[in-house]
Amino acid sequence: MVKIMASKLRDVELITDTGIRLGWVYDLSFDEETGELLVIVAEPDENLDTSEFVTDHEGLLLIPISAVKSIGEVIIIDSTKLAVKSKLRRPQLIKKAVEASEKPPEERPRREGGL
């Protein structure tokens, strides 16, 4: 397994396997209790209609980690696993990610090597 530093992912472009530009990595969200990586928090592309996507209170996209197909110069997202409002696959994890992203920065857990 190749290890990638989280800081290297900042501003990497996210594109679906069908060629739709989703946006750019803004942050990562973890489960506070288990340390499990839940979602990629992404700044949406200005041309993307985010109305069907799961977003946080700031309008940032929440991309489930399970949807990641590959990471390189861009991150390829499996469009069939992309969390959209009409077909949430793991709603409890998305809920935890939203709750974590809505905490003020001083209340969010800090992790070494983060973004």
N, C-alpha and C positions, 0 to 999 in steps of 0.2 A: 504494500500500500504506500502510495506517495503521500507525504505530509505537506500540507500547504498552510502557511501562516495566514490567519484571519486578516491581518493587516494588508496582505497582498490582494485580497478580494475586493477591497474598497474601490468603487467606481468601475468594476468589471461589468461589461454589458451582459444582459440576460436576454436570450432569444429562444423562442419555442422551436421545437423540432419541425414545425410547419412554417418557420420563417417569420413569425411575428415578433417584433422588437417590443419587449416588455418594459425595459428600463435598465437601471444600473444599481448595483449593490450599494446599499446605504449602511446596513448594519446586519447583525445576526441576533437571533433571539434563542435563548436557552431556557430549559426548565430549571428553575432554581433548586428544586429538590434533588433531581437526578443528574443534572448537568447535560442532559440530552439536548442536542441541537434540534430546534423545532422548525424554524423558518428562516428564510432569507428575507430581510426587510429591504424593499427596493423603491427607489425613486422612479415613478412611472414615466415612460416616454411621453412627451407632450402630445403625441398623436394617438395615444392609447385611450380608448373608452374604458374607464375603470369601473363603470357602474355594475358590472357582473362579477368583478373580482373581489376577493376578500381584501379589505384594507383596514388600516388602523384609523384612529381619530384624526390623524394628520393627512390622510389620503395616501399613505405609503402602502405599496403592495406587500402582501404577506404570502410568500412562495414556500410551500412545504418542502422541506429538505428531501422528502421521498420523491419529489418530482424532478430532481436534478439527474440528468443523464450523463453529463460530462462537464469537466472544468478544464479550461485551457485559456486561450486569449479571450474567449467569451465563455459564458456558462449556458449550456444547452438544457432547456427545460422540456420534459415530456408533457406535451399538451394534454394527454389523457389523464395525467395525474395532477394537473394544475388545479388548485383550489379555486373554484368559482362558487358564488353564492348558491347556485342551484344544485350543486353536487359536492358538498363538503364530505371529504373522505374520513377525516379524523377531527371532528369538530372540537373535542375537548382539548386537543393540542393547539389548535388554532386559537381557541378561547384563551388558553394560558399565554400564548404569544402576544395576543392583543392586550391582555391585562398587563403583561410585563412591559410592553412598549408604551403603555399609558402612564406608568409610574414616572414621577419627576426624576430627572437624572441622578439626583443625590440619593434616591431610594433604590435605584437599580443596582443589582449586584455587579461588582467590578471583577473582571477576570483578567489575568495576565495575558498579554499578547492580543488583546481585543482590538477592535477597530477604533 
